[in-house]
Amino acid sequence: MFADSKYLSKAEQLDREDPLASFRERFTAPEPGLIYLDGNSLGRLPAHTADWLNEVISRQWGRSLIRGWNKGWLELPVRLGDKIARMIGADPGEVLVCDATSINLYKLVMAAMAYQKGRHRILSDELNFPSDLYILQGIISLLGSGYELDLIRSEDGMCIDHDSVMSAIDENTALLTFTHTYYKSSFVQDMAGITSLAHRKGAMVLWDLSHSVGSVPVDLKACQADLAIGCTYKYLNGGPGSTAFLFVRKDLQEKLQQPIWGWLGSKDPFQFGTQYEPAEGISRFLVGTPPILSMSAIEPALDLHLEAGITALREKSIRQSAFLLEMFDNWLSGLNFTLGSPRVHGSRGSHIVLRHPEAPAITRALINPSVDRVTVIPDFRTPDNIRIGIAPLYNSFKDIYTGMQRIREVVETEEYLKNP
Ligand SMILES: Cc1ncc(COP(=O)(O)O)c(C=O)c1O
């Protein structure tokens, strides 16, 4: 079995010095040997979530019954939104927890296109998350002739450079929409630079924060961002399919009209009037009844993040990424691997992509090892990307060491050929 005592002792030393080390125990780990490096796709379960959900089910739903709506359920989308706001540099009342990321994208893009009358073009890029591109294509098809979606090309398949964005914006551009941290390469866009560029040309910008929230510091206020969306099941550990969020800058809230006029986004839902009037503030971006049970599952995880603090989380993520890259250079570069993420820490989120022609088989061998080997779960993105998700709240340096050690072993011994 491949081992390197120098890096093993370094991992142990870094774990001893890690100020966030104790957060690991606040997550369930029913399979103690498992090395989970996929928190960028589905975060682990916080230890408190099951008890909290049990409380919400038995006490709030079981006892309060319908009275629960007047005891905090109606405020939950805004209350949880305010907690997320603290992680992304937004003010209270600017973030709402609701719907799925794709649906929030639809609502905000439609609202922006209606607001930007006379401009007919949406600008995005070919590395954006496919669901975002599908939603944009659907919107263009719905808006009809004269509207267009243009995708900026990437020169290296990893990043979108600032100059291509600058030269692509024109007088007809209503909206730019990009992912802040790219799902495949982990490239982090220049939010401040692009937002100010777009504003100078009269365009709005919508950011998808799904891979940034909880892992990369975001300051929407300092960037004067217009709109943002994001999910809560990755680094935020809200659970599979947990409710997403949206951000609308305060001064835009009254100006924008969202396209789905549901009763919970209306001014006084319990008057049961026949004519829709939008609610004041961020609540007008709600549609239907919030899923209280699944939304409640997000709260313990948000509290853990706020306790740890995004600055400390980012610092640890960078230390862990540097450690991973050192092992990558020393152990893997001769084994036909290439790096699929930017090397500069400031241009990269919290996952790192290792590219290899045999990536699908290598990933399968890591996830389904022979009996005496540890299971490592990264994820795979077509065609040749192994994504290593670093979740600093619960991943140790030893996890990173063991994950990399297994990758080297699987390739060096050609174990992946046994599991094609
Ligand atoms: C960057 C990004 N945007 C959007 C989505 C889609 O989110 P949802 O399924 O909540 O619509 C994902 C899902 O992984 C994503 O990674």
Ligand as a Chemical Component Dictionary entry (heavy atoms), coordinates in Angstrom:
data_LIG
# 
_chem_comp.id                   LIG 
_chem_comp.type                 NON-POLYMER 
_chem_comp.pdbx_formal_charge   0 
_chem_comp.three_letter_code    LIG 
# 
loop_
_chem_comp_atom.comp_id 
_chem_comp_atom.atom_id 
_chem_comp_atom.alt_atom_id 
_chem_comp_atom.type_symbol 
_chem_comp_atom.charge 
_chem_comp_atom.model_Cartn_x 
_chem_comp_atom.model_Cartn_y 
_chem_comp_atom.model_Cartn_z 
_chem_comp_atom.pdbx_ordinal 
LIG C1 C1 C 0 -24.107 26.243 -9.830  1  
LIG C2 C2 C 0 -25.447 25.573 -9.759  2  
LIG N1 N1 N 0 -26.542 26.245 -10.122 3  
LIG C3 C3 C 0 -27.765 25.678 -10.082 4  
LIG C4 C4 C 0 -27.944 24.386 -9.668  5  
LIG C5 C5 C 0 -29.316 23.770 -9.694  6  
LIG O1 O1 O 0 -29.902 23.859 -8.454  7  
LIG P1 P1 P 0 -31.414 23.369 -8.194  8  
LIG O2 O2 O 0 -31.436 21.907 -8.414  9  
LIG O3 O3 O 0 -31.663 23.779 -6.761  10 
LIG O4 O4 O 0 -32.319 24.078 -9.142  11 
LIG C6 C6 C 0 -26.823 23.634 -9.254  12 
LIG C7 C7 C 0 -26.970 22.241 -8.788  13 
LIG O5 O5 O 0 -26.061 21.557 -8.426  14 
LIG C8 C8 C 0 -25.538 24.248 -9.322  15 
LIG O6 O6 O 0 -24.422 23.579 -8.990  16 
# 
loop_
_chem_comp_bond.comp_id 
_chem_comp_bond.atom_id_1 
_chem_comp_bond.atom_id_2 
_chem_comp_bond.value_order 
_chem_comp_bond.pdbx_ordinal 
LIG C1 C2 SING 1  
LIG C2 N1 SING 2  
LIG C2 C8 DOUB 3  
LIG N1 C3 DOUB 4  
LIG C3 C4 SING 5  
LIG C4 C5 SING 6  
LIG C4 C6 DOUB 7  
LIG C5 O1 SING 8  
LIG O1 P1 SING 9  
LIG P1 O2 DOUB 10 
LIG P1 O3 SING 11 
LIG P1 O4 SING 12 
LIG C6 C7 SING 13 
LIG C6 C8 SING 14 
LIG C7 O5 DOUB 15 
LIG C8 O6 SING 16 
# 
